[in-house]
């Protein structure tokens, strides 16, 4: 390559010029490029370089160092643990790579003038990689900025002009599809600096019932005015207003009928003044599912309805329907929990009316509030506001962003996902978002609903009442944050809940609202989630502590039940049917906790205890023993202990035989065999086993994927690729999974230099099907 | 992660203008074992707000274990996500793919993969014959394996030569550098069982401390001592209980990162060597440790230590060892011991045995007895009688051998210990 500079400057070390010329690529040094000639030549070269670096030590740096430095670059091999970032490297490293070649082959330690520059650019190995990555990051940001700059003209105007649109939308009941565009922008723009301003506030002026105004009888006109006349709703107004408000109750068309009436706002601060709307779930009335429609419908019912009426309902407590449900056995069974002694004392004194909840020290109460605002409307936010939201990556729809980058705005426009705005503002809408895998939007919606409940942004530390529904919302929100890997956010928002044992998290604390109801408002699943969270934040010990606490309560409740007592140890008699049902429930909860413990131990790599715990679960879940034993076997394979793994796999075979299946017909047996072959480096037989699973169960995604992986290890890249590719295209529902996509993109990268186009095709496929929670990193496009 | 190299498919503003674009692309990916996908279960109960939607999501997720969705360790294999570490004794496997990126048929493709270590260069290609032609969008695939035997920098050198349709011969190379690290730290220590009884006296105990200095757990499949020809070895790392012998390391034979484990071996000289001279002098080769471990999904590694050497304890010119001694004796009752005296020097000795009483041990018989001439390597056994006047664990001391030729005296104290008991208070009397 350096032929121009070469001859003059080159030191005498040139046994290598052969290599040199070859790199120039046009003509191999020897006319016959037989391997012998290569070998010789390269041996000379490298042997020299490696064996006698001191020969060149006269030069500023020893050649070998330089070689290494240069090579570093060219080498993609690195120990960087971060795969995604790794993937970024190829192109740049390419550049480096060719440098490496040049240097190596031209061996012109003296060509310093030129090479120095290269060196500077390249820098020592350790730093280069990070550098590359950083550069890329910067690029990304730059691109993102570009995008932002481009986007606004389209649809984001200053707030004022927006408002009419919004009003319009309200009236016209715009279809959900078009919706995300303007509506969201208003809020996200209005909101930016103050994370406080949660979008819903802006949206639902109608629903906002400030304390003053509910008390001094609802004035509907007032509500409508800000919405229609005021172009950009004054934030301050809403914020001041909403502090004690509980419009959420309107939306809480609850999932458990028993609680649908009893959304209360702040029992300890104010008299309960919920707008109870015992009407049918709003979404039925509201086909288009805009946020406003229900609002329009409801005001007639709820706000007008005097608060006192509601109170009357509660205080009298003889609404037969409600109380029947409230005291239902089912509730008792599910809500049972054993509070700590301190909490129990407080609850008893509340129940016996020794103290009123108002007198209880705030320190003892759980006062949660949102800690960050929306996840999904990141799209439409300005860059600055995005930066202000310092928590994690609250990007919006990452798939869309990626499409914009790689496929252009046009393609990105086609991407349609549900947003928090495009569904019913209630539990049904929430469920829709969850099952369509739009978890970011779902988190946003929980935020709105919680804000409506008075536990919105900045409300942490302020007293607010809890209801069954509000805690369910919190649970869903936190669960989704965990599913989205936004662990820090989840931790932050869980923090005010302490260890989920505050008195105001129990029904006994609200005797007026939940007469006669006992137990924990915190759903059991939320306790498990609360316990599991720390392990994702490198605090597995904390997770184990919490799980053990839950486990001991479960065991205590079970022993109460077995001794003929009620769950909480009281003497209340359970009916014949209820006791076994309750025992069954609590056994399943116990096994759920054990699962969490075993999983946590496995993450901690405490294999001994993990295996023990998984084994003990088989007692509770005998029907899962095949899966558990196979799982334990896989743990041993992971450690490398094949012999012990085989023992467990034999147990699986026995279990299968006892079910009357021959081992060859059972997928898990075949799968296990395949894993053993795999661990013996016998990819051919492993492939046979996975293929025979496919004969039994042609749609088995695991076997399909694993068979393809085996093919790669057998040196059959094209076949492997073809198999995976056709699977993804034929059955995207099953195969657009991050593990499969990751494998596929990895093989694309291995196959050719044009992997990016193929990855983009995958992106398009994903964009059609996947919600905003799709993990784009598996595409390795960034 | 992936070891990727790419041909000069990128135009660089180089001194010599844009380089010619190669028709072929070379990609390399290290094939470490695949990993099992772990999922993250988030569950709720039927009565919770999401209803069955969480469960349905988990059931629809192909990576979960059907029927036990809460189990995090799934069955889905994922390809290696990064290059990872490679350790001495492991096998370096790599996929080499040469892909025809162009739209023309390329001929006479020769792909060669060499591994350059600091000391040698190895050819790893499975075949060294050229592929006659490669159509567009087609690949030449090769999977190479190499057991890594050196520490330090390794460079995988991949060379591709080919002929274009126009008959132009082209050639390019790619370099992939990686470091081979040390997986284990092995420390050994010898213990001489000198004061032991009988002919066992030449037993040597080897304690080997093996530390996992990688970052992943390691299953120790085999840690054995291969003795040199002079020794027989007994492994002392399991406790026999009935038919099954249980490892001293517990049920799970794996080593967490930075964990150290101690293995113990007992070496006995083979009779033919033990007899010879009765002693093994100077530096002896004991043997070497053979270690086989496995990590993720059976990724295997094997190492042998260099020959372990031991400096045999110096016995001086005359060695006195015990062939017989009771462990328990009665107070003030004479008992017998048998001493073995070996001439370890190169010359003949003429020995006189003296016996000096100590505070507790009293020798019976004549002190200053002539033992006669003892030629090199020869030994003789002498029965002696003595009694103890003090109860408890008593040390036998006070033997003196004098070589009358050189007028040199050798002192033997603390030869062995006996437990002295009072017969009248012992339970059986």
Interface residues (C-beta under 8 A of the other chain):
Chain A: X1 X2 X3 X4 X5 X19 X22 X23 X24 X25 X26 X27 X28 X33 X34 X35 X38 X39 X42 X43 X46 X47 X50 X68 X71 X72 X74 X75 X76 X77 X78 X79 X80 X81 X82 X83 X86 X87 X90 X91 X93 X94 X95 X97 X98 X100 X101 X104 X105 X114 X255 X256 X330 X334 X427 X430 X431 X434 X435 X437 X469 X472 X473 X475 X476 X479 X482 X483 X523 X524 X525 X528 X529 X536 X592 X595 X596 X599 X602 X603 X605 X607 X608 X611 X614 X621 X623 X624 X626 X627 X628 X630 X631 X634 X635 X637 X638 X639 X640 X641 X642 X644 X671 X675 X678 X679 X680 X681 X701 X702 X705 X706 X709 X712 X713 X714 X715 X716 X717 X718 X733 X734 X735 X737 X738 X739 X740 X742 X743 X746 X747 X749 X750 X751 X752 X753 X754
Chain B: X1 X2 X3 X4 X5 X6 X7 X8 X9 X10 X12 X14 X15 X16 X19 X20 X22 X25 X27 X28 X29 X30 X31 X33 X34 X36 X37 X40 X41 X42 X43 X44 X45 X47 X48 X49 X50 X51 X53 X54 X56 X57 X60 X61 X62 X63 X65 X66 X67 X68 X70 X71 X72 X73 X74 X75 X76 X77 X78 X79 X81 X82 X83 X84 X85 X95 X97 X99 X101 X110 X112 X114 X116 X118 X121 X123 X128 X137 X138 X139 X141 X142 X143 X153 X155 X157 X159 X161 X168 X169 X170 X171 X172 X173 X174 X175 X176 X177 X178 X217 X218 X219 X221 X250 X251 X252 X253 X254 X256 X293 X294 X295 X296 X297 X298 X299 X300
